[in-house]
Amino acid sequence: MTEPLIIPEEYQGSIKRLLSRAPLEQRSDEELQKRLLMYLKLGGEKLARQHIEMLKKTFPDQAILIKRHIREDEEDERDEESASDDDERDGEYHANNASDPMASFD
């Protein structure tokens, strides 16, 4: 069971003003009201208004996920390439210095 949201009197006017700016389908959302109340307490009405403006904007979620996925793949490939390059350099070093008894002191 969830507790009903109790909005203190000093914030009721601000909440009503902010909800009138919110997207219509989210005005009755209790989670939005909780967040607005939190923003009002932390940073005032200006901060809460900024949150409302962010709700109105549409972000290309799929494009962001695709870009992240591609970036992660590129990083993995770079890590694998640098690891294989290091292994090759180690092998070359040991092959070149195998007959040199002083090579072990490097």
Phi and psi restraints in degrees (range 20) as a CNS / XPLOR table:
assign (resid 1 and name C) (resid 2 and name N)
       (resid 2 and name CA) (resid 2 and name C) 1.0 -102.8 20.0 2
assign (resid 2 and name N) (resid 2 and name CA)
       (resid 2 and name C) (resid 3 and name N) 1.0 149.8 20.0 2
assign (resid 2 and name C) (resid 3 and name N)
       (resid 3 and name CA) (resid 3 and name C) 1.0 -78.7 20.0 2
assign (resid 3 and name N) (resid 3 and name CA)
       (resid 3 and name C) (resid 4 and name N) 1.0 143.8 20.0 2
assign (resid 3 and name C) (resid 4 and name N)
       (resid 4 and name CA) (resid 4 and name C) 1.0 -69.5 20.0 2
assign (resid 4 and name N) (resid 4 and name CA)
       (resid 4 and name C) (resid 5 and name N) 1.0 146.6 20.0 2
assign (resid 4 and name C) (resid 5 and name N)
       (resid 5 and name CA) (resid 5 and name C) 1.0 -75.5 20.0 2
assign (resid 5 and name N) (resid 5 and name CA)
       (resid 5 and name C) (resid 6 and name N) 1.0 124.3 20.0 2
assign (resid 5 and name C) (resid 6 and name N)
       (resid 6 and name CA) (resid 6 and name C) 1.0 -111.0 20.0 2
assign (resid 6 and name N) (resid 6 and name CA)
       (resid 6 and name C) (resid 7 and name N) 1.0 115.6 20.0 2
assign (resid 6 and name C) (resid 7 and name N)
       (resid 7 and name CA) (resid 7 and name C) 1.0 -98.3 20.0 2
assign (resid 7 and name N) (resid 7 and name CA)
       (resid 7 and name C) (resid 8 and name N) 1.0 120.9 20.0 2
assign (resid 7 and name C) (resid 8 and name N)
       (resid 8 and name CA) (resid 8 and name C) 1.0 -59.4 20.0 2
assign (resid 8 and name N) (resid 8 and name CA)
       (resid 8 and name C) (resid 9 and name N) 1.0 152.7 20.0 2
assign (resid 8 and name C) (resid 9 and name N)
       (resid 9 and name CA) (resid 9 and name C) 1.0 -58.9 20.0 2
assign (resid 9 and name N) (resid 9 and name CA)
       (resid 9 and name C) (resid 10 and name N) 1.0 -36.8 20.0 2
assign (resid 9 and name C) (resid 10 and name N)
       (resid 10 and name CA) (resid 10 and name C) 1.0 -66.8 20.0 2
assign (resid 10 and name N) (resid 10 and name CA)
       (resid 10 and name C) (resid 11 and name N) 1.0 -17.3 20.0 2
assign (resid 10 and name C) (resid 11 and name N)
       (resid 11 and name CA) (resid 11 and name C) 1.0 -105.6 20.0 2
assign (resid 11 and name N) (resid 11 and name CA)
       (resid 11 and name C) (resid 12 and name N) 1.0 -7.4 20.0 2
assign (resid 11 and name C) (resid 12 and name N)
       (resid 12 and name CA) (resid 12 and name C) 1.0 -62.7 20.0 2
assign (resid 12 and name N) (resid 12 and name CA)
       (resid 12 and name C) (resid 13 and name N) 1.0 -41.2 20.0 2
assign (resid 12 and name C) (resid 13 and name N)
       (resid 13 and name CA) (resid 13 and name C) 1.0 -64.7 20.0 2
assign (resid 13 and name N) (resid 13 and name CA)
       (resid 13 and name C) (resid 14 and name N) 1.0 -42.6 20.0 2
assign (resid 13 and name C) (resid 14 and name N)
       (resid 14 and name CA) (resid 14 and name C) 1.0 -65.0 20.0 2
assign (resid 14 and name N) (resid 14 and name CA)
       (resid 14 and name C) (resid 15 and name N) 1.0 -41.7 20.0 2
assign (resid 14 and name C) (resid 15 and name N)
       (resid 15 and name CA) (resid 15 and name C) 1.0 -61.7 20.0 2
assign (resid 15 and name N) (resid 15 and name CA)
       (resid 15 and name C) (resid 16 and name N) 1.0 -43.6 20.0 2
assign (resid 15 and name C) (resid 16 and name N)
       (resid 16 and name CA) (resid 16 and name C) 1.0 -62.2 20.0 2
assign (resid 16 and name N) (resid 16 and name CA)
       (resid 16 and name C) (resid 17 and name N) 1.0 -42.7 20.0 2
assign (resid 16 and name C) (resid 17 and name N)
       (resid 17 and name CA) (resid 17 and name C) 1.0 -63.8 20.0 2
assign (resid 17 and name N) (resid 17 and name CA)
       (resid 17 and name C) (resid 18 and name N) 1.0 -43.4 20.0 2
assign (resid 17 and name C) (resid 18 and name N)
       (resid 18 and name CA) (resid 18 and name C) 1.0 -67.0 20.0 2
assign (resid 18 and name N) (resid 18 and name CA)
       (resid 18 and name C) (resid 19 and name N) 1.0 -41.5 20.0 2
assign (resid 18 and name C) (resid 19 and name N)
       (resid 19 and name CA) (resid 19 and name C) 1.0 -65.3 20.0 2
assign (resid 19 and name N) (resid 19 and name CA)
       (resid 19 and name C) (resid 20 and name N) 1.0 -28.9 20.0 2
assign (resid 19 and name C) (resid 20 and name N)
       (resid 20 and name CA) (resid 20 and name C) 1.0 -69.0 20.0 2
assign (resid 20 and name N) (resid 20 and name CA)
       (resid 20 and name C) (resid 21 and name N) 1.0 -22.6 20.0 2
assign (resid 20 and name C) (resid 21 and name N)
       (resid 21 and name CA) (resid 21 and name C) 1.0 -87.2 20.0 2
assign (resid 21 and name N) (resid 21 and name CA)
       (resid 21 and name C) (resid 22 and name N) 1.0 -18.9 20.0 2
assign (resid 21 and name C) (resid 22 and name N)
       (resid 22 and name CA) (resid 22 and name C) 1.0 -71.2 20.0 2
assign (resid 22 and name N) (resid 22 and name CA)
       (resid 22 and name C) (resid 23 and name N) 1.0 156.4 20.0 2
assign (resid 22 and name C) (resid 23 and name N)
       (resid 23 and name CA) (resid 23 and name C) 1.0 -57.0 20.0 2
assign (resid 23 and name N) (resid 23 and name CA)
       (resid 23 and name C) (resid 24 and name N) 1.0 141.2 20.0 2
assign (resid 23 and name C) (resid 24 and name N)
       (resid 24 and name CA) (resid 24 and name C) 1.0 -54.0 20.0 2
assign (resid 24 and name N) (resid 24 and name CA)
       (resid 24 and name C) (resid 25 and name N) 1.0 -43.0 20.0 2
assign (resid 24 and name C) (resid 25 and name N)
       (resid 25 and name CA) (resid 25 and name C) 1.0 -70.7 20.0 2
assign (resid 25 and name N) (resid 25 and name CA)
       (resid 25 and name C) (resid 26 and name N) 1.0 -13.0 20.0 2
assign (resid 25 and name C) (resid 26 and name N)
       (resid 26 and name CA) (resid 26 and name C) 1.0 -107.4 20.0 2
assign (resid 26 and name N) (resid 26 and name CA)
       (resid 26 and name C) (resid 27 and name N) 1.0 -1.3 20.0 2
assign (resid 26 and name C) (resid 27 and name N)
       (resid 27 and name CA) (resid 27 and name C) 1.0 -63.3 20.0 2
assign (resid 27 and name N) (resid 27 and name CA)
       (resid 27 and name C) (resid 28 and name N) 1.0 -32.0 20.0 2
assign (resid 27 and name C) (resid 28 and name N)
       (resid 28 and name CA) (resid 28 and name C) 1.0 -94.4 20.0 2
assign (resid 28 and name N) (resid 28 and name CA)
       (resid 28 and name C) (resid 29 and name N) 1.0 3.3 20.0 2
assign (resid 28 and name C) (resid 29 and name N)
       (resid 29 and name CA) (resid 29 and name C) 1.0 -71.9 20.0 2
assign (resid 29 and name N) (resid 29 and name CA)
       (resid 29 and name C) (resid 30 and name N) 1.0 119.5 20.0 2
assign (resid 29 and name C) (resid 30 and name N)
       (resid 30 and name CA) (resid 30 and name C) 1.0 -67.8 20.0 2
assign (resid 30 and name N) (resid 30 and name CA)
       (resid 30 and name C) (resid 31 and name N) 1.0 -32.7 20.0 2
assign (resid 30 and name C) (resid 31 and name N)
       (resid 31 and name CA) (resid 31 and name C) 1.0 -64.0 20.0 2
assign (resid 31 and name N) (resid 31 and name CA)
       (resid 31 and name C) (resid 32 and name N) 1.0 -40.4 20.0 2
assign (resid 31 and name C) (resid 32 and name N)
       (resid 32 and name CA) (resid 32 and name C) 1.0 -62.7 20.0 2
assign (resid 32 and name N) (resid 32 and name CA)
       (resid 32 and name C) (resid 33 and name N) 1.0 -43.3 20.0 2
assign (resid 32 and name C) (resid 33 and name N)
       (resid 33 and name CA) (resid 33 and name C) 1.0 -63.2 20.0 2
assign (resid 33 and name N) (resid 33 and name CA)
       (resid 33 and name C) (resid 34 and name N) 1.0 -38.6 20.0 2
assign (resid 33 and name C) (resid 34 and name N)
       (resid 34 and name CA) (resid 34 and name C) 1.0 -64.1 20.0 2
assign (resid 34 and name N) (resid 34 and name CA)
       (resid 34 and name C) (resid 35 and name N) 1.0 -43.6 20.0 2
assign (resid 34 and name C) (resid 35 and name N)
       (resid 35 and name CA) (resid 35 and name C) 1.0 -64.6 20.0 2
assign (resid 35 and name N) (resid 35 and name CA)
       (resid 35 and name C) (resid 36 and name N) 1.0 -41.8 20.0 2
assign (resid 35 and name C) (resid 36 and name N)
       (resid 36 and name CA) (resid 36 and name C) 1.0 -62.8 20.0 2
assign (resid 36 and name N) (resid 36 and name CA)
       (resid 36 and name C) (resid 37 and name N) 1.0 -41.5 20.0 2
assign (resid 36 and name C) (resid 37 and name N)
       (resid 37 and name CA) (resid 37 and name C) 1.0 -62.1 20.0 2
assign (resid 37 and name N) (resid 37 and name CA)
       (resid 37 and name C) (resid 38 and name N) 1.0 -41.5 20.0 2
assign (resid 37 and name C) (resid 38 and name N)
       (resid 38 and name CA) (resid 38 and name C) 1.0 -62.7 20.0 2
assign (resid 38 and name N) (resid 38 and name CA)
       (resid 38 and name C) (resid 39 and name N) 1.0 -46.1 20.0 2
assign (resid 38 and name C) (resid 39 and name N)
       (resid 39 and name CA) (resid 39 and name C) 1.0 -63.5 20.0 2
assign (resid 39 and name N) (resid 39 and name CA)
       (resid 39 and name C) (resid 40 and name N) 1.0 -38.1 20.0 2
assign (resid 39 and name C) (resid 40 and name N)
       (resid 40 and name CA) (resid 40 and name C) 1.0 -62.8 20.0 2
assign (resid 40 and name N) (resid 40 and name CA)
       (resid 40 and name C) (resid 41 and name N) 1.0 -41.7 20.0 2
assign (resid 40 and name C) (resid 41 and name N)
       (resid 41 and name CA) (resid 41 and name C) 1.0 -70.2 20.0 2
assign (resid 41 and name N) (resid 41 and name CA)
       (resid 41 and name C) (resid 42 and name N) 1.0 -37.5 20.0 2
assign (resid 41 and name C) (resid 42 and name N)
       (resid 42 and name CA) (resid 42 and name C) 1.0 -81.0 20.0 2
assign (resid 42 and name N) (resid 42 and name CA)
       (resid 42 and name C) (resid 43 and name N) 1.0 -43.9 20.0 2
assign (resid 42 and name C) (resid 43 and name N)
       (resid 43 and name CA) (resid 43 and name C) 1.0 -134.6 20.0 2
assign (resid 43 and name N) (resid 43 and name CA)
       (resid 43 and name C) (resid 44 and name N) 1.0 1.8 20.0 2
assign (resid 43 and name C) (resid 44 and name N)
       (resid 44 and name CA) (resid 44 and name C) 1.0 90.4 20.0 2
assign (resid 44 and name N) (resid 44 and name CA)
       (resid 44 and name C) (resid 45 and name N) 1.0 -175.6 20.0 2
assign (resid 44 and name C) (resid 45 and name N)
       (resid 45 and name CA) (resid 45 and name C) 1.0 -68.2 20.0 2
assign (resid 45 and name N) (resid 45 and name CA)
       (resid 45 and name C) (resid 46 and name N) 1.0 -30.6 20.0 2
assign (resid 45 and name C) (resid 46 and name N)
       (resid 46 and name CA) (resid 46 and name C) 1.0 -62.8 20.0 2
assign (resid 46 and name N) (resid 46 and name CA)
       (resid 46 and name C) (resid 47 and name N) 1.0 -43.8 20.0 2
assign (resid 46 and name C) (resid 47 and name N)
       (resid 47 and name CA) (resid 47 and name C) 1.0 -65.3 20.0 2
assign (resid 47 and name N) (resid 47 and name CA)
       (resid 47 and name C) (resid 48 and name N) 1.0 -42.0 20.0 2
assign (resid 47 and name C) (resid 48 and name N)
       (resid 48 and name CA) (resid 48 and name C) 1.0 -63.9 20.0 2
assign (resid 48 and name N) (resid 48 and name CA)
       (resid 48 and name C) (resid 49 and name N) 1.0 -38.0 20.0 2
assign (resid 48 and name C) (resid 49 and name N)
       (resid 49 and name CA) (resid 49 and name C) 1.0 -64.7 20.0 2
assign (resid 49 and name N) (resid 49 and name CA)
       (resid 49 and name C) (resid 50 and name N) 1.0 -37.4 20.0 2
assign (resid 49 and name C) (resid 50 and name N)
       (resid 50 and name CA) (resid 50 and name C) 1.0 -62.9 20.0 2
assign (resid 50 and name N) (resid 50 and name CA)
       (resid 50 and name C) (resid 51 and name N) 1.0 -38.2 20.0 2
assign (resid 50 and name C) (resid 51 and name N)
       (resid 51 and name CA) (resid 51 and name C) 1.0 -63.2 20.0 2
assign (resid 51 and name N) (resid 51 and name CA)
       (resid 51 and name C) (resid 52 and name N) 1.0 -42.3 20.0 2
assign (resid 51 and name C) (resid 52 and name N)
       (resid 52 and name CA) (resid 52 and name C) 1.0 -60.6 20.0 2
assign (resid 52 and name N) (resid 52 and name CA)
       (resid 52 and name C) (resid 53 and name N) 1.0 -42.6 20.0 2
assign (resid 52 and name C) (resid 53 and name N)
       (resid 53 and name CA) (resid 53 and name C) 1.0 -63.8 20.0 2
assign (resid 53 and name N) (resid 53 and name CA)
       (resid 53 and name C) (resid 54 and name N) 1.0 -35.8 20.0 2
assign (resid 53 and name C) (resid 54 and name N)
       (resid 54 and name CA) (resid 54 and name C) 1.0 -66.2 20.0 2
assign (resid 54 and name N) (resid 54 and name CA)
       (resid 54 and name C) (resid 55 and name N) 1.0 -35.4 20.0 2
assign (resid 54 and name C) (resid 55 and name N)
       (resid 55 and name CA) (resid 55 and name C) 1.0 -63.3 20.0 2
assign (resid 55 and name N) (resid 55 and name CA)
       (resid 55 and name C) (resid 56 and name N) 1.0 -33.2 20.0 2
assign (resid 55 and name C) (resid 56 and name N)
       (resid 56 and name CA) (resid 56 and name C) 1.0 -74.1 20.0 2
assign (resid 56 and name N) (resid 56 and name CA)
       (resid 56 and name C) (resid 57 and name N) 1.0 -25.6 20.0 2
assign (resid 56 and name C) (resid 57 and name N)
       (resid 57 and name CA) (resid 57 and name C) 1.0 -78.0 20.0 2
assign (resid 57 and name N) (resid 57 and name CA)
       (resid 57 and name C) (resid 58 and name N) 1.0 146.7 20.0 2
assign (resid 57 and name C) (resid 58 and name N)
       (resid 58 and name CA) (resid 58 and name C) 1.0 -105.8 20.0 2
assign (resid 58 and name N) (resid 58 and name CA)
       (resid 58 and name C) (resid 59 and name N) 1.0 133.7 20.0 2
assign (resid 58 and name C) (resid 59 and name N)
       (resid 59 and name CA) (resid 59 and name C) 1.0 -115.8 20.0 2
assign (resid 59 and name N) (resid 59 and name CA)
       (resid 59 and name C) (resid 60 and name N) 1.0 140.8 20.0 2
assign (resid 59 and name C) (resid 60 and name N)
       (resid 60 and name CA) (resid 60 and name C) 1.0 -76.6 20.0 2
assign (resid 60 and name N) (resid 60 and name CA)
       (resid 60 and name C) (resid 61 and name N) 1.0 82.9 20.0 2
assign (resid 60 and name C) (resid 61 and name N)
       (resid 61 and name CA) (resid 61 and name C) 1.0 -55.7 20.0 2
assign (resid 61 and name N) (resid 61 and name CA)
       (resid 61 and name C) (resid 62 and name N) 1.0 -44.8 20.0 2
assign (resid 61 and name C) (resid 62 and name N)
       (resid 62 and name CA) (resid 62 and name C) 1.0 -64.6 20.0 2
assign (resid 62 and name N) (resid 62 and name CA)
       (resid 62 and name C) (resid 63 and name N) 1.0 -39.6 20.0 2
assign (resid 62 and name C) (resid 63 and name N)
       (resid 63 and name CA) (resid 63 and name C) 1.0 -64.6 20.0 2
assign (resid 63 and name N) (resid 63 and name CA)
       (resid 63 and name C) (resid 64 and name N) 1.0 -39.7 20.0 2
assign (resid 63 and name C) (resid 64 and name N)
       (resid 64 and name CA) (resid 64 and name C) 1.0 -64.9 20.0 2
assign (resid 64 and name N) (resid 64 and name CA)
       (resid 64 and name C) (resid 65 and name N) 1.0 -43.2 20.0 2
assign (resid 64 and name C) (resid 65 and name N)
       (resid 65 and name CA) (resid 65 and name C) 1.0 -64.0 20.0 2
assign (resid 65 and name N) (resid 65 and name CA)
       (resid 65 and name C) (resid 66 and name N) 1.0 -39.9 20.0 2
assign (resid 65 and name C) (resid 66 and name N)
       (resid 66 and name CA) (resid 66 and name C) 1.0 -65.5 20.0 2
assign (resid 66 and name N) (resid 66 and name CA)
       (resid 66 and name C) (resid 67 and name N) 1.0 -43.9 20.0 2
assign (resid 66 and name C) (resid 67 and name N)
       (resid 67 and name CA) (resid 67 and name C) 1.0 -61.7 20.0 2
assign (resid 67 and name N) (resid 67 and name CA)
       (resid 67 and name C) (resid 68 and name N) 1.0 -43.0 20.0 2
assign (resid 67 and name C) (resid 68 and name N)
       (resid 68 and name CA) (resid 68 and name C) 1.0 -62.7 20.0 2
assign (resid 68 and name N) (resid 68 and name CA)
       (resid 68 and name C) (resid 69 and name N) 1.0 -42.2 20.0 2
assign (resid 68 and name C) (resid 69 and name N)
       (resid 69 and name CA) (resid 69 and name C) 1.0 -62.3 20.0 2
assign (resid 69 and name N) (resid 69 and name CA)
       (resid 69 and name C) (resid 70 and name N) 1.0 -43.3 20.0 2
assign (resid 69 and name C) (resid 70 and name N)
       (resid 70 and name CA) (resid 70 and name C) 1.0 -65.1 20.0 2
assign (resid 70 and name N) (resid 70 and name CA)
       (resid 70 and name C) (resid 71 and name N) 1.0 -43.8 20.0 2
assign (resid 70 and name C) (resid 71 and name N)
       (resid 71 and name CA) (resid 71 and name C) 1.0 -61.7 20.0 2
assign (resid 71 and name N) (resid 71 and name CA)
       (resid 71 and name C) (resid 72 and name N) 1.0 -41.6 20.0 2
assign (resid 71 and name C) (resid 72 and name N)
       (resid 72 and name CA) (resid 72 and name C) 1.0 -62.7 20.0 2
assign (resid 72 and name N) (resid 72 and name CA)
       (resid 72 and name C) (resid 73 and name N) 1.0 -41.4 20.0 2
assign (resid 72 and name C) (resid 73 and name N)
       (resid 73 and name CA) (resid 73 and name C) 1.0 -63.2 20.0 2
assign (resid 73 and name N) (resid 73 and name CA)
       (resid 73 and name C) (resid 74 and name N) 1.0 -41.5 20.0 2
assign (resid 73 and name C) (resid 74 and name N)
       (resid 74 and name CA) (resid 74 and name C) 1.0 -63.8 20.0 2
assign (resid 74 and name N) (resid 74 and name CA)
       (resid 74 and name C) (resid 75 and name N) 1.0 -41.0 20.0 2
assign (resid 74 and name C) (resid 75 and name N)
       (resid 75 and name CA) (resid 75 and name C) 1.0 -64.4 20.0 2
assign (resid 75 and name N) (resid 75 and name CA)
       (resid 75 and name C) (resid 76 and name N) 1.0 -41.5 20.0 2
assign (resid 75 and name C) (resid 76 and name N)
       (resid 76 and name CA) (resid 76 and name C) 1.0 -61.2 20.0 2
assign (resid 76 and name N) (resid 76 and name CA)
       (resid 76 and name C) (resid 77 and name N) 1.0 -42.6 20.0 2
assign (resid 76 and name C) (resid 77 and name N)
       (resid 77 and name CA) (resid 77 and name C) 1.0 -63.8 20.0 2
assign (resid 77 and name N) (resid 77 and name CA)
       (resid 77 and name C) (resid 78 and name N) 1.0 -41.8 20.0 2
assign (resid 77 and name C) (resid 78 and name N)
       (resid 78 and name CA) (resid 78 and name C) 1.0 -64.0 20.0 2
assign (resid 78 and name N) (resid 78 and name CA)
       (resid 78 and name C) (resid 79 and name N) 1.0 -41.2 20.0 2
assign (resid 78 and name C) (resid 79 and name N)
       (resid 79 and name CA) (resid 79 and name C) 1.0 -62.7 20.0 2
assign (resid 79 and name N) (resid 79 and name CA)
       (resid 79 and name C) (resid 80 and name N) 1.0 -43.2 20.0 2
assign (resid 79 and name C) (resid 80 and name N)
       (resid 80 and name CA) (resid 80 and name C) 1.0 -65.0 20.0 2
assign (resid 80 and name N) (resid 80 and name CA)
       (resid 80 and name C) (resid 81 and name N) 1.0 -41.4 20.0 2
assign (resid 80 and name C) (resid 81 and name N)
       (resid 81 and name CA) (resid 81 and name C) 1.0 -64.8 20.0 2
assign (resid 81 and name N) (resid 81 and name CA)
       (resid 81 and name C) (resid 82 and name N) 1.0 -43.5 20.0 2
assign (resid 81 and name C) (resid 82 and name N)
       (resid 82 and name CA) (resid 82 and name C) 1.0 -68.4 20.0 2
assign (resid 82 and name N) (resid 82 and name CA)
       (resid 82 and name C) (resid 83 and name N) 1.0 -34.3 20.0 2
assign (resid 82 and name C) (resid 83 and name N)
       (resid 83 and name CA) (resid 83 and name C) 1.0 -67.3 20.0 2
assign (resid 83 and name N) (resid 83 and name CA)
       (resid 83 and name C) (resid 84 and name N) 1.0 -41.9 20.0 2
assign (resid 83 and name C) (resid 84 and name N)
       (resid 84 and name CA) (resid 84 and name C) 1.0 -69.5 20.0 2
assign (resid 84 and name N) (resid 84 and name CA)
       (resid 84 and name C) (resid 85 and name N) 1.0 -34.9 20.0 2
assign (resid 84 and name C) (resid 85 and name N)
       (resid 85 and name CA) (resid 85 and name C) 1.0 -63.4 20.0 2
assign (resid 85 and name N) (resid 85 and name CA)
       (resid 85 and name C) (resid 86 and name N) 1.0 -41.8 20.0 2
assign (resid 85 and name C) (resid 86 and name N)
       (resid 86 and name CA) (resid 86 and name C) 1.0 -63.3 20.0 2
assign (resid 86 and name N) (resid 86 and name CA)
       (resid 86 and name C) (resid 87 and name N) 1.0 -42.2 20.0 2
assign (resid 86 and name C) (resid 87 and name N)
       (resid 87 and name CA) (resid 87 and name C) 1.0 -62.6 20.0 2
assign (resid 87 and name N) (resid 87 and name CA)
       (resid 87 and name C) (resid 88 and name N) 1.0 -41.5 20.0 2
assign (resid 87 and name C) (resid 88 and name N)
       (resid 88 and name CA) (resid 88 and name C) 1.0 -63.8 20.0 2
assign (resid 88 and name N) (resid 88 and name CA)
       (resid 88 and name C) (resid 89 and name N) 1.0 -43.0 20.0 2
assign (resid 88 and name C) (resid 89 and name N)
       (resid 89 and name CA) (resid 89 and name C) 1.0 -63.6 20.0 2
assign (resid 89 and name N) (resid 89 and name CA)
       (resid 89 and name C) (resid 90 and name N) 1.0 -40.6 20.0 2
assign (resid 89 and name C) (resid 90 and name N)
       (resid 90 and name CA) (resid 90 and name C) 1.0 -62.2 20.0 2
assign (resid 90 and name N) (resid 90 and name CA)
       (resid 90 and name C) (resid 91 and name N) 1.0 -43.5 20.0 2
assign (resid 90 and name C) (resid 91 and name N)
       (resid 91 and name CA) (resid 91 and name C) 1.0 -63.7 20.0 2
assign (resid 91 and name N) (resid 91 and name CA)
       (resid 91 and name C) (resid 92 and name N) 1.0 -42.0 20.0 2
assign (resid 91 and name C) (resid 92 and name N)
       (resid 92 and name CA) (resid 92 and name C) 1.0 -64.9 20.0 2
assign (resid 92 and name N) (resid 92 and name CA)
       (resid 92 and name C) (resid 93 and name N) 1.0 -40.4 20.0 2
assign (resid 92 and name C) (resid 93 and name N)
       (resid 93 and name CA) (resid 93 and name C) 1.0 -62.9 20.0 2
assign (resid 93 and name N) (resid 93 and name CA)
       (resid 93 and name C) (resid 94 and name N) 1.0 -47.6 20.0 2
assign (resid 93 and name C) (resid 94 and name N)
       (resid 94 and name CA) (resid 94 and name C) 1.0 -67.1 20.0 2
assign (resid 94 and name N) (resid 94 and name CA)
       (resid 94 and name C) (resid 95 and name N) 1.0 -35.2 20.0 2
assign (resid 94 and name C) (resid 95 and name N)
       (resid 95 and name CA) (resid 95 and name C) 1.0 -68.8 20.0 2
assign (resid 95 and name N) (resid 95 and name CA)
       (resid 95 and name C) (resid 96 and name N) 1.0 -40.0 20.0 2
assign (resid 95 and name C) (resid 96 and name N)
       (resid 96 and name CA) (resid 96 and name C) 1.0 -72.5 20.0 2
assign (resid 96 and name N) (resid 96 and name CA)
       (resid 96 and name C) (resid 97 and name N) 1.0 -30.6 20.0 2
assign (resid 96 and name C) (resid 97 and name N)
       (resid 97 and name CA) (resid 97 and name C) 1.0 -108.1 20.0 2
assign (resid 97 and name N) (resid 97 and name CA)
       (resid 97 and name C) (resid 98 and name N) 1.0 15.2 20.0 2
assign (resid 97 and name C) (resid 98 and name N)
       (resid 98 and name CA) (resid 98 and name C) 1.0 -65.9 20.0 2
assign (resid 98 and name N) (resid 98 and name CA)
       (resid 98 and name C) (resid 99 and name N) 1.0 -35.7 20.0 2
assign (resid 98 and name C) (resid 99 and name N)
       (resid 99 and name CA) (resid 99 and name C) 1.0 -88.8 20.0 2
assign (resid 99 and name N) (resid 99 and name CA)
       (resid 99 and name C) (resid 100 and name N) 1.0 -8.3 20.0 2
assign (resid 99 and name C) (resid 100 and name N)
       (resid 100 and name CA) (resid 100 and name C) 1.0 -91.1 20.0 2
assign (resid 100 and name N) (resid 100 and name CA)
       (resid 100 and name C) (resid 101 and name N) 1.0 111.2 20.0 2
assign (resid 100 and name C) (resid 101 and name N)
       (resid 101 and name CA) (resid 101 and name C) 1.0 -66.9 20.0 2
assign (resid 101 and name N) (resid 101 and name CA)
       (resid 101 and name C) (resid 102 and name N) 1.0 -22.0 20.0 2
assign (resid 101 and name C) (resid 102 and name N)
       (resid 102 and name CA) (resid 102 and name C) 1.0 -83.2 20.0 2
assign (resid 102 and name N) (resid 102 and name CA)
       (resid 102 and name C) (resid 103 and name N) 1.0 -8.7 20.0 2
assign (resid 102 and name C) (resid 103 and name N)
       (resid 103 and name CA) (resid 103 and name C) 1.0 -65.1 20.0 2
assign (resid 103 and name N) (resid 103 and name CA)
       (resid 103 and name C) (resid 104 and name N) 1.0 -28.0 20.0 2
assign (resid 103 and name C) (resid 104 and name N)
       (resid 104 and name CA) (resid 104 and name C) 1.0 -71.5 20.0 2
assign (resid 104 and name N) (resid 104 and name CA)
       (resid 104 and name C) (resid 105 and name N) 1.0 -15.2 20.0 2
assign (resid 104 and name C) (resid 105 and name N)
       (resid 105 and name CA) (resid 105 and name C) 1.0 -89.7 20.0 2
assign (resid 105 and name N) (resid 105 and name CA)
       (resid 105 and name C) (resid 106 and name N) 1.0 -1.6 20.0 2
